[in-house]
Amino acid sequence: MPCTAKRARKMLEGGKAAVWRRYPFTVILKEASPNLSQPLALKLDPGSKTTGMALVLKGKTGKQCIWGAELAHRGMAIKLKLLARRSLRSARRNRKLRHRPARFLNRTKPAGWLPPSLMHRVLTIKSWAKRLDRLTPLDAFSMELVSFDTQKMMNPDIQREEYQKGTLFGTEVRAYLRQKWDDKCAYCGKKGEEVEHLVPRSRGGSNRINNLVWSCRKCNEEKDNLTLEEFLARKPAVLRKIQEQQKASLHDSAAVNATKYRLLDELKTFGYPVETGSGAQTSFNRTEQGYEKAHWIDAACVGDSGESVALRPLKPLKVACMGRGNRQVCGTNKYGFPIRHRTRQKVFFGFQTGDMVRAVVTTGKKVGTYIGRVSVRATGSFKLPQVDGIHHRFFITLHKGDGYGYSF
């Protein structure tokens, strides 16, 4: 059963338990014990780039968040690699270096097909749900079911025949702006509170999403009926940042909309009840309890069960999807021509790229303790995110590489 860090330390020091995994940190008892399971739910806040995860325990004293994590996806990296592969193949075909006939457009996609960059988000979250289900006695799921109506965001006055079939009702413009600006004021960077018009309504401004930003009350009152250029005449850097942000597409909102129901169906295959909640409800629960904005805290506040959740003083686990390498037989330049050899050997001196290690350096200019994801070399001089060129004799394996990078 999930326990406190103090109890885990006592069991490890007394020899009653052993370390099973480092990330997430899990201990296993050396002797059988009676089943003392309590209601435990995995709560999710799915996002386009980062997904928040939280384990909420419902005990006698109330609901407590006992573990939190933020999972960073690599959907954009997958998309860019597919585009690079397509361009290389197209170039080879056009240069006639190798005959690669174009395939006819007669291929059909199965029902529910999603692009690899989007399906990656669904499968990664499902993979972590399976992992936590093996390590803990889960009995319920909760996930935020956000609905961003992108068409109505672009034109709030659209209605009747103009409102085409297939869009989503129940738009939450405030929730979208909070997410887009990370709940911070676009002008000063402090905590935002209100929706603000870049071009004031009194000067012909509209309610279109590209004319709205998230602002604090002080900046909103100071701006009054000035335009963006007039208000930030002495702050060109902030002006340029807001203009670039406003030009950003609704790609993230579309990604969440495209994957949310597929993720919901995947969670239902576990056989546990799945609770859903809106983004506005999550924001309300978090604000009422006075918690700061964070993905894992949003996950703990999802749905009706997120109304009164106590947060332990813990640091969330940062999980980054890194992949498991590639199958290239040689390194290539930007034109796709081979320029270097790639060895088939993956393990050097007992370590492999992607392993989480601890390096305790006792001599030389780099004395200190370093923890991170290692990159190995055949020479025996390895690289960590903090430092490069450490001999392999200083390393100790903490967690074998599994396609993720971990930090706090």
KARAJO-V353505 format. One record per residue. PSI is psi in radians with two decimals (999 if undefined). Layout:
psi
PSI
PSI
This chain:
psi
2.44
2.33
3.05
2.85
-0.58
-0.79
-0.67
-0.73
-0.73
-0.72
-0.65
-0.74
-0.57
-0.01
0.27
-0.20
2.90
2.75
2.20
-0.80
2.66
-0.66
1.89
2.60
2.12
2.36
2.67
2.35
2.54
-0.24
2.60
2.52
2.73
2.68
1.94
0.70
2.58
2.80
2.14
2.26
2.45
2.11
2.39
2.46
1.46
2.42
2.94
-0.72
-0.61
2.38
2.25
2.44
2.48
2.46
2.10
2.15
2.28
1.70
-2.88
-0.52
0.05
-2.92
2.35
2.38
1.95
-0.18
2.45
2.63
2.70
2.06
1.99
2.12
2.88
0.64
-0.70
-0.62
-0.68
-0.76
-0.77
-0.65
-0.67
-0.68
-0.69
-0.72
-0.72
-0.71
-0.67
-0.75
-0.71
-0.70
-0.72
-0.68
-0.74
-0.54
-0.17
0.56
-0.53
2.37
1.98
1.57
2.53
2.43
2.48
2.68
1.01
0.32
2.41
2.49
2.49
2.83
2.37
0.23
2.43
2.60
2.64
-0.63
-0.52
-0.70
-0.50
-0.71
-0.76
-0.84
-0.61
-0.76
-0.72
-0.68
-0.72
-0.56
-0.71
-0.74
-0.81
-0.49
-0.59
-0.59
-0.36
2.75
1.20
2.60
0.12
2.72
2.63
2.40
2.59
2.20
1.48
2.46
1.88
1.94
1.58
-0.61
-0.74
-0.42
-0.75
-0.55
1.59
-0.35
0.02
2.47
2.95
-2.16
-0.51
-0.45
1.72
2.75
2.46
-0.17
2.99
2.31
2.99
0.82
2.47
1.53
-0.71
-0.76
-0.66
-0.76
-0.65
-0.72
-0.72
-0.71
0.23
0.62
0.46
2.64
2.32
-0.36
-0.75
-0.23
-0.01
-3.14
2.26
2.77
-0.51
2.80
2.28
2.46
2.23
-0.87
1.98
2.64
-0.56
-0.25
0.47
0.17
2.69
-3.13
0.25
2.64
-0.49
0.00
0.15
2.49
2.92
2.24
2.74
2.88
-0.65
-0.85
-0.61
-0.73
-0.65
-0.63
-0.65
-2.10
0.45
2.68
2.98
-0.75
-0.67
-0.72
-0.61
0.57
-0.56
0.07
1.26
-0.54
-0.76
-0.69
-0.80
-0.68
-0.77
-0.71
-0.69
-0.68
-0.63
-0.44
-0.19
2.54
3.05
0.60
-0.77
-0.74
-0.70
-0.65
-0.73
-0.75
-0.65
-0.44
-0.21
-0.75
-0.56
-0.72
-0.70
-0.74
-0.66
-0.67
-0.55
-0.38
-0.28
-0.36
0.08
2.69
2.44
2.06
2.47
2.69
2.76
2.87
-0.64
-0.65
-0.72
-0.80
-0.69
-0.79
-0.74
-0.72
-0.72
-0.56
-0.06
0.45
2.66
2.91
2.11
2.63
-0.76
-0.51
-0.67
-0.69
-0.73
-0.43
0.22
2.42
-3.03
-0.51
-0.08
0.27
-0.72
1.50
2.18
2.32
2.17
2.70
1.44
2.77
2.24
2.56
2.17
2.04
2.15
2.21
2.05
-0.26
3.08
0.67
-2.83
3.09
0.38
2.35
-0.24
2.75
2.55
2.79
-3.01
-0.26
-0.03
0.12
2.45
2.35
-0.25
2.74
2.53
2.08
2.63
-0.28
2.31
-0.54
2.22
2.12
0.57
0.05
2.67
2.55
2.24
-0.25
2.46
2.14
2.89
2.24
2.05
1.71
2.15
-0.24
2.82
-2.94
-0.25
0.69
2.35
-3.13
2.23
2.43
2.33
-2.97
2.14
2.58
2.04
2.79
2.72
-0.38
-0.27
-0.02
1.90
2.92
2.41
2.84
-0.55
-0.51
2.69
2.65
0.77
2.36
2.59
-0.35
-0.29
-0.08
2.55
2.28
2.22
-0.68
2.14
2.55
2.29
0.33
0.05
2.68
2.45
2.49
3.06
999
